[in-house]
Amino acid sequence: VKNNQDNIVVHEINTEPGTPTVMFFAVFDGHGNNGCEVSEYVKQNMTKLVAEALKTPAGKSALEKGDLGSQFLKAAKTTQAGLGKLGIDLTTSGSTGCMCIMTSSKLHMANVGDSRAVMCRNFADGTKKTVRLTRDHKPTDPEEQMRITKAGGTVRQMTIEGVSVGPARVFVKGQDLPGLCMGRSFGDAMAQTVGVVCDPEMKTYDLLEGADTAHMVIGSDGIYEFIDDEEILKMAGYSTIDMGVEAIIEKARAKWVQEESHV
């Protein structure tokens, strides 16, 4: 049985007394032998560093301007450096980080890896619009693959007895390691030597864009691997949050059991 190495964050950030609350939401999906420790550390550290940054004059200004790239990049680099001091083996252990700062009118997405955030906007006339808020950092993505290749890595499938199987992965040239399935991550010391980075990709959105209401799902590839965005959001829109979450979990579990022999 595979251990669940995911971590989540729901955290209120009060930038100063009397101002509207800023929310920090995130999912961190660990992988490798020490993935649980990595995702827990990244969760704690990124939450602390981002919250602290947004309370500084520079952070408040960046939030007003809608440009949080430097705050998230500094927090990510500091977190990556801190992981190296934990005394655990990071050779092939790491974590994704799909993070969101939500204000009363904006969503600021910061993504590292292949966890994903999607949103459904609901309009008064009954129409709905699905928006994928983040980009999956798969190693076959042209931007990711170019950086990895330039750093001396290679992107290919795993080879078993001469047969290529499974998804594309990141390898050190001439080796069968590390075999990472994403182009960005926290930790993953070996993959970081061949172009894998922890730099968050930033995107900013208007929260509603004319819609009456909206709901968002942030999750790991555990739910998105075999279920499309629209179906995830449809289930998330059930009458209660608990019902929606339970439906997504049960559907994802059933899909993984069904497809596991092919993964």
ChimeraX attribute file (.defattr): number of C-alpha atoms within 10 A of each C-alpha:
attribute: neighborCount
match mode: 1-to-1
recipient: residues
	/A:1	3
	/A:2	4
	/A:3	10
	/A:4	12
	/A:5	19
	/A:6	21
	/A:7	22
	/A:8	19
	/A:9	17
	/A:10	12
	/A:11	15
	/A:12	14
	/A:13	20
	/A:14	15
	/A:15	20
	/A:16	12
	/A:17	7
	/A:18	7
	/A:19	8
	/A:20	12
	/A:21	15
	/A:22	17
	/A:23	18
	/A:24	21
	/A:25	17
	/A:26	25
	/A:27	25
	/A:28	32
	/A:29	29
	/A:30	28
	/A:31	23
	/A:32	17
	/A:33	17
	/A:34	19
	/A:35	27
	/A:36	21
	/A:37	19
	/A:38	31
	/A:39	27
	/A:40	18
	/A:41	20
	/A:42	27
	/A:43	23
	/A:44	14
	/A:45	19
	/A:46	23
	/A:47	20
	/A:48	14
	/A:49	17
	/A:50	21
	/A:51	23
	/A:52	15
	/A:53	20
	/A:54	21
	/A:55	16
	/A:56	13
	/A:57	11
	/A:58	13
	/A:59	20
	/A:60	16
	/A:61	14
	/A:62	17
	/A:63	20
	/A:64	10
	/A:65	9
	/A:66	15
	/A:67	16
	/A:68	25
	/A:69	18
	/A:70	14
	/A:71	19
	/A:72	23
	/A:73	18
	/A:74	17
	/A:75	24
	/A:76	25
	/A:77	17
	/A:78	14
	/A:79	21
	/A:80	25
	/A:81	13
	/A:82	14
	/A:83	23
	/A:84	13
	/A:85	8
	/A:86	12
	/A:87	7
	/A:88	13
	/A:89	18
	/A:90	21
	/A:91	17
	/A:92	20
	/A:93	26
	/A:94	30
	/A:95	34
	/A:96	31
	/A:97	31
	/A:98	28
	/A:99	29
	/A:100	24
	/A:101	22
	/A:102	21
	/A:103	16
	/A:104	12
	/A:105	10
	/A:106	16
	/A:107	20
	/A:108	23
	/A:109	25
	/A:110	25
	/A:111	30
	/A:112	28
	/A:113	31
	/A:114	27
	/A:115	28
	/A:116	27
	/A:117	26
	/A:118	18
	/A:119	22
	/A:120	24
	/A:121	20
	/A:122	18
	/A:123	16
	/A:124	10
	/A:125	8
	/A:126	7
	/A:127	9
	/A:128	15
	/A:129	12
	/A:130	17
	/A:131	15
	/A:132	15
	/A:133	23
	/A:134	23
	/A:135	19
	/A:136	20
	/A:137	25
	/A:138	21
	/A:139	27
	/A:140	19
	/A:141	13
	/A:142	11
	/A:143	12
	/A:144	19
	/A:145	22
	/A:146	16
	/A:147	17
	/A:148	27
	/A:149	17
	/A:150	11
	/A:151	15
	/A:152	13
	/A:153	23
	/A:154	23
	/A:155	24
	/A:156	18
	/A:157	17
	/A:158	19
	/A:159	11
	/A:160	8
	/A:161	6
	/A:162	7
	/A:163	8
	/A:164	12
	/A:165	13
	/A:166	12
	/A:167	17
	/A:168	19
	/A:169	21
	/A:170	30
	/A:171	25
	/A:172	21
	/A:173	13
	/A:174	8
	/A:175	10
	/A:176	12
	/A:177	16
	/A:178	18
	/A:179	21
	/A:180	25
	/A:181	22
	/A:182	27
	/A:183	29
	/A:184	31
	/A:185	31
	/A:186	30
	/A:187	32
	/A:188	27
	/A:189	21
	/A:190	20
	/A:191	28
	/A:192	21
	/A:193	14
	/A:194	21
	/A:195	23
	/A:196	28
	/A:197	25
	/A:198	24
	/A:199	21
	/A:200	24
	/A:201	18
	/A:202	21
	/A:203	18
	/A:204	18
	/A:205	14
	/A:206	13
	/A:207	19
	/A:208	19
	/A:209	13
	/A:210	11
	/A:211	16
	/A:212	12
	/A:213	14
	/A:214	17
	/A:215	16
	/A:216	18
	/A:217	18
	/A:218	21
	/A:219	21
	/A:220	22
	/A:221	16
	/A:222	17
	/A:223	22
	/A:224	19
	/A:225	13
	/A:226	16
	/A:227	15
	/A:228	10
	/A:229	19
	/A:230	17
	/A:231	12
	/A:232	24
	/A:233	21
	/A:234	14
	/A:235	17
	/A:236	23
	/A:237	18
	/A:238	13
	/A:239	9
	/A:240	9
	/A:241	12
	/A:242	10
	/A:243	13
	/A:244	17
	/A:245	16
	/A:246	13
	/A:247	16
	/A:248	20
	/A:249	14
	/A:250	11
	/A:251	15
	/A:252	20
	/A:253	15
	/A:254	13
	/A:255	16
	/A:256	16
	/A:257	9
	/A:258	11
	/A:259	11
	/A:260	9
	/A:261	7
	/A:262	8
	/A:263	8
